[in-house]
Amino acid sequence: MKQHRAKSRLTALGSAGVLVTATLVAGALATPTAGAASRPAPDREAKGAQIAAARAAKAGIDWHDCPADWGLEKPIQCGWVSVPVDYAHPYGKQIKLAVDRIGNTGGKAARQGALLYNPGGPGGSGLRFPRRVTTKNPVWANVAKAYDFVGFDPRGVGHSAPISCVDPQEFVKAPKPDPVPDSEADKTAQRKLARAYAQGCAERSGAMLPHMTTPNTARDLDVIRAALGEKKLNYLGVSYGTYLGAVYGTLFPGHLRRMVVDSVVNPSREKIWYEANLDQDVAFEHRWQDWQDWVAANDAAFHLGTTRAAVQAKWLELRATAKKNPIGGVVGPAELVSFFQSAPYYDSSWVPVATVFSKYVAGDTQALVDAAAPDLSDTAGNIAAENGNAVYTAVECTDAKWPTSWQKWNRDNTRLHRDHPFLTWANAWMNLPCATWPGKQLTPVDVRTHKSLPPVLIVQSTRDAATPYEGAVELHKRFKGSRLITEKDAGSHGVTGLVNSCINQRVDAYLLDGKLDAADVTCAPHATPKP
């Protein structure tokens, strides 16, 4: 549940998005590169992170105008930070991470340092973060006065030693098989695709796979902090970026100045990552129903039915039609789920998705094909989509141990699908490569407060589909002194970017003055979209 299709930006925590497994071609694929077998003790990695940070502090960053094809206008600048592939061997192989920045807008006297950003994924690029200044985003105008806005491509992502698991053009081809299986044969076919995908990751990116972990990305964050010349990190993380922040705060509590986490991944070791994805399936169903209720309430605009049941019936009819004969030859049920899931993800998608649906029902099939089909001519977009999915898979599969028993996957997803059919099987197939992952799988970091961790600000909506509300509650318990802002009766993923003065003013107060409320706060929801 991280990307909707090749055309769209990477954003969230990870799910059906590009229904990855169905793109694969079978074949004899190589085994992973050696190196995953013997993992050194964590203290070697901590020492390696210190060495890498000291080296980066000395080197600094050589800032230049960004490459023309990165889409980052002046005065945004770009540079590189070198990090070790393996922190247990800090003098071994290095990779370069792409970073960018724009200076604070309030002058030298107002400057409070750099604010680093991660948008989620795993697999999302943060390089567009400084564009919140060049595009004059009003929500971030006050914070921009005090902070340089710094983005980066995490290891394996985009311009930072990108990894790959399958040919990008194969990855986006459509139509893919319906994620909802009709038979045991359908399940067997999906299992083969998942296994082949895992093997493809090993063949194309084997040397990097053992090191594609959240703890290593947190260590990279600390090296970037040092390269920027910052004694302490200011950090904004959304979605998976909250888990990255939680791990950073656990590993480097004394290096943190201020941290905002928005739309929170449940950091419990029991939830990372298999259970977290099952929890998503339930939350997506609820938010899908919220959207259907809204569509029904706006029947005058969309003509899709005046009740949730009527809208759902139209959806099931569309799904059945696309299963029998893919729309435009390319949009089947898998592509529909990829497109429609942006509505439960983001309120900003409510109107566009409903509009395309409405046009289709009125007889305009081209709008749906344009919205939901892959664009094979967009090779750069397809490379980015495949890369994002590869990183998502590599990080989640390596961060934690996954069930290897197909019986467990089958039982859990069959049970969940009965009441939560919108996303369950699509999400299962996307994550199934982790069941046959070719590398070592770690035990997740035990996220909790250690000495000198500053107060952290947590922001969460109650009906978030991608990162259910319980995740924010869990992190709040684990990070002592943290404050939780709850946006009640709202469900958009990524709250701090929306206009809601109850939230925006508190984020500003925290980042600008270090101020938190004396107790947790509940805010009314942001405005509902209007057709």
N, C-alpha and C positions, 0 to 999 in steps of 0.2 A: 504494500500500500504506500508506494512511495512516489511512483510516477504514473501519470494517467495514460500517456502514450508518447510516442516519439516526439510529437510536436510540443508537448508541454514541459514546463520546468519541473525539476525534481523538488519535492517538498517534504514528504512526511516520513512516517516511520516505516512503512513497508507493507504492501499487500498486493492485491490482484493486479494492479497497474497493467503492466505489459504482458501479463500472463506468459511469463518468460518461457516456461518449459516447453510450450507447444511449438516454439520456433526451431527446435533442434533437429539436426540431421544425425542419424545414427552413424556409428563408425568406430573403428578401433582408435581409442584415444590414449594418450600417454599417462603414465602414473606420475604423481606429484614429485617435484624436486625434493631431494633429501634436505633435511634441516628442520623438519617439524618434529622429529622424534624426541630429541632430548631438550627439554626446556630448562634453562638455568633458573636458579632461585631468583625471586623477585628483587632481592637486594642488589644483585648485579645490574638489573635493569634500572633501579633507582640511581645507582652510582653512574651508570652510563648516561642517564638523563642529565645528571649534574655536569658531566664532562661535555656533553653536547651543548648544553645551555651556556656554559662558560665560553666555549668556542664561538657560539653564535653572538654572544655579547661583544666579544672582541671584534668579530667580523662586521657586525651591523648588517644593514641592507642597502644595497646600491639601487636607489630608486630612479626610475626612468619613466618616460611616457609609456603607456601600455601598448602592446602590439595592436596594430590596426584591426585585426580580425577578432579581437577579444570583446569588442563592443563596449569599451569603457572609455568614455570621453574625458578630455582634460577638464579640470586639473587633477583627475584621479591618476595616481602613479602606481606602477607595478614593480615588483622585485622578486627575489628568490631567497629562500632560507634552506640551508642544507641540514638534513637530519639523517641519523643512521637508520638503515633498514631494520636492524636488530639492536636494541638498546643494551643488550647483554654484551655486544661487541661494538662499542661506540667508535672504534677506529676502523671498523670494517666498511663494507659497501655503504655509500651515502646516496640519498635521492634528494632532489630539489623540490621544495614546495612553493607553488605560486602564491604570492600575497599581493594585496593592493591596499591603497589607503587614500583618504582625502583628509586634509588637515582640518582642525576645528575652526569654526567660522567666527568665533568670538574674540579672536586675538590671543596674544601670549598670556595676558593677565587672567583670562577666563579658563585657560587650558587645564584639564585634569588628567590628561594622559590619553591612551588609546583604548577604544572599546572594540574588542574582537567579537566576531559573530559567526555562528554556525546555524544553518537553516534546517538541518535534519538529514534524513535519509535512512540509514547511512548511505552516502553516495551523493549528497547535495553539495553544490558549489556555493561558497559564501562570497564570491567575487563581486556580486552585484550590490552588496551592502552599501558601499560608498555612493552608489547612485541615489540613495535616499536623500543625499545632500544635493547632488546636481539636478535632480528632478524636483527639488524643493518640497519634499514630503512633509506636510504640516505636522503630522504626529511626532516626528523626530526632530523638528526644528530647534527646540530648546536644548535637547541633549547634544545636538551637533555643535552648538556654541562652545561646549566644554570639552568635547572629545574628538580626537581623530577617529574616523570610522574605518576599521580595518577588516577586510575579508580575506579568505584564503580557500584554496582547494585542498581538502584533506588528502592524506596519502592515498594513492591509488585513483584519485578523482581528477578528471579534467586535464589540467596542465601539470599535475603533480604525480609523475610516474604512473600514468593511467593503466589500470588492469582491464582485462577483457576475458569473457568466457565463451563467446560464440561470435561468428561473423555478424556485424551490425545489421546488414541488409537482410540476412536470414532471420535475425532476432525480431525485426518489425513486420515480417511478412504476414499477410492475413488472407483468408480467415483462419484462425486457430481453432482447435477443437473446443466444443462447449465444455466449460469447466465443470458443469454439473454432470456427473456420470450417469449413464442410463443402464450400465451393466458392469460386471466384473471385468470384461474385456476393456472397457473404457478406462477403468482404474489401472489396469495392467499397462495400458499404453502410456498413461500419464506418468506412471512410476518409471518406465523406461526412459521417458524424456527427462525426468528429474535426475536420474542416475547419469545419463549422458551429459546433462548440463554440468553437474559436479565434476565429471571427468574433463569436460571442456575447460573449466576453470583451471584445473591442474595442468592441462596441456599448454594453455596459452599464458598462464600467469603463476605457474607453480612456485617460483622462487619467492614471490611476494606473499603468497597466501598465508603462511604461518605468522606473518607479521602484520596482517590486516586486522587489527584489534582495536577496540575502544581504548584500553589502557595505553597502547602505543600512540594513538591519536591524541590522547590527553598529554602524553610526554611531548609530542610535537607542538602542542599548544604552548607548553612551557618554554620550549626552544624558541618559538616565535616571539613570545613575551620578552625573552632575553635579547633576541636580535633587534627588537624595537627599542631596546634601552630602557624598558619599563621594569621597575623593581617589583611591582605587583600587577596582576592581571585584572582588568575589568572585562566582563564577559556577558554576552547575551546569547542564549541558546534556545532554539525552538524545536519542539518535537524530539527527534533523536538527539538534537543538540542539547537537550536537557539532561540526557543520560551521559553524554560526553562531559557536560559541566559537573554533574554529580560525581563522576569518576575523577575528574580533575580536582574537585574540592576535597575528595578523599585522599588522593595521592599527594596533593600540593596545598594543603590548607593554609600554610603560612605565606603562599605566593598570591593569594586571592585578595583583592581589594573590595570589589563589588560584583555581584552576579545576579542577573535576572534570568529565571528559567520559565518558559512559557509553553504550556501544553505538554504535560510531563509524562515521560515514559516511567512506568513503575519500576523502581530500581531494585526491588527485591530479587535476590538470587534465584528464588523459585519461579519468578516470572520471566527472567531473561533466558531465552527469547521465545521458547515454544508456547508457554502459557500466555505470554503477552499477546501473541497473535490470535489465540483463541478468544481472549477478552475483546479484541478488536471486532471480531465477527459479531458478537452480541451488540456492541456499541454501534456498529455500522447499521445494523438492522433498525435500531431505535431512531437513529438520525435519518435514515432513509424514510422512515414513517413520518418524521417531523416535516421533511421536505414534501412528501405526498400530501400531508394535511394543508401545507401552505399552497401547493398547486390547486388543491380542491377549493380552498378559500378564495383563490383568484381565478375561478373558472371563467369569469367574464373575459379575462385576457387570454387564457390558454385553451379553453374548451376541451379539457381532458377528464372532466367529471367533477361532480360537486362533493364527493366523499373520497376518503382515503381508499376505500375498497374499489371504487370506480377507477381511480388513477392506477392502482395496482393491477386491476384487470387489463387496462390498456398496456401496461408494462409487460405483463405476461403474454399478451397477444403479440406485441412487438417482438418479444424474445422468441416465441414459437415460430413466427414468420421468418425471422433471421436464421433460425436453426434449420428450417426446411430449405430455404433459399437465401443465402447471404445477400444482404441488401447491397446493390451495386456490385455484386460478386465478391465483396471484401468484408462486409460488416456482418459478422455472426454474433452469437451470444457473448463470446469472449470480448470482442471489441465493444459491444454495448456496455458490458460491465465496466470496462476500462474508462469509457467516456462518462457513463452515468454516475460512477462513484465519486466524481468531483463534486457532485451536489451534496452528499453527506459530509464530504470533507470540508468544504468552504461555502459560506453563505454567498460569497461573491459569484459562485457558480450557479446559484439557484435560478436566476433569470435566464442566463444563456442556455442551460441544459433544458429547462422547461420550454424555452422558445424553439429549440431544435426539435424537441419531442412533439410540440404542438404543430410545427410545420409538417413533420412527417405524417401525423394523423390527418392533416388537411390535404395530403397528397404530394408534398414536396419531399421526395426521398433524397435529393441531392444535398440538402442542408445536413442531413444525418451522415451521409457518406463523407462530406467535407470535414465534418467535426470528428468522426470516429475512426475513419480509415487511416492507415499509415500513409505517409508521403514518401515514397521510395526515392524521390528526387532530392529530398532533404538529407543528404548524406551526413552533414555535420550534426544535425539534430538526432539522426539515428545512431551515430557513434556515441553521442552524449547519453542517449537513452540506454543503450546497451552497457556502456561503462557504468552508469549509475546503478543499473540492476546488478552488475557484477560486483560492485563494491558492497551494495546492500547484502548480497548473498554471502560474500566472503567474510564480512565483519560479523554478521549475525551467526553464521555457521561456526566461526572460530572463537567467538566470545564465550560460548557456553556449550555444554553437552546437550545434544538433542536426542530424543527417542530414536532408536534404530529399528524398533518393532513396527512393521507395517500394520499389524493388528491394532496397535494403540492409535496410530494416526487414523486408521479407518474407523475405529470405534468412536473416537472423540469427534471427528468431523461429521460422521453420519448422524450422531446424536445432535450436534449443534445445528446442522443443516435443517433439521425438521422445523425448528422455530425461527431460524435466522438464515434463510436461504440466499439472501442477496449476495453475500461475499464469501461465505464459508469455504466452499470447495475451491474457488479461485485463489483464495489466500493459502489454502493447504498446498496446492500444486506449486505456488510460487516459493514456498518455504521447504518443500520436500527434498530438494538437493542436500539439505543439512542432514538428512537421515543417512546418506551414503557419502558424507563429506570425506575427501581424501586426506585431510590433514588432522593434526591434533586439535582437540577442542578443549578450551580452558574452563576453569571454574571462574565465574564472574567475580569482580571486585565486590567486597563487602562494603557497600556505600554507607558511610556514617560520619558523624562529627569527630574530628580530631582537634587537638590543641591548636588554637589561633585561627580556626575557621571563622570568618566574619559572618554577620547575619546575611542570609540569602533571601531574595524576594521571589516568591513562587506565584505564578498567575495561571489560572485554569478556568475553563468553562465547564459547566456540569454535564453537558450532553455531547462533549467532544467524542467523535467516532474513532479517530486514529489513536488517541492516547486517552483512554477512559479516566474519569475524574479520580478514581481510587489511586492512580499513580501519584497525583499531586499530594494527596493525603499521606501516602506512604513516605514520600521524600520529606515532607514537612515534619513527620515524626522523627526521621533519621537525622535531619540537619537541625540541631538545637539552635534556638534563637531565630529561626527562619520565620517569615510571615507569609501567609497564604491569602491572596486575593481571589475570591471565587466570583466568576460571572455566572449568576444564577439563570437557569432557563435559557441558556444560549449554548451553541454547540459548534461554532466555527473553530477550525483548527488554526492556531496562531492568533492569539488574542491581542498582543501588544501592538500589532500593526493596524488594528481597527480603531475607529473613532468611538470612544466611550470615555467621557471626561473623568468618570469615577476611577477608571484604571489609568488613563494617560497621565493624569496629574500625580498619581502615586508613583508611577514609574519614574517620572521626571524628578519628583522630590527625593526618591531614593538615589538615583544616579547622580543628581546634581548636588545634593546636600547630605546624602547618607541617612535620610530620615525614613523611618518606618512607623506605621501606626502602632499604638500600644497593644492592640489585639488584632486578630485576623479580621478581614473585611469582606462583606458580601456586597457585590454591585449588581444593579439591575442590568438586563441584557442590552447590548447595542441595538441599534435600529434594525428591524426586520427589512429585508430587501423589498423594493416595490417593483412590480412589473412595468 
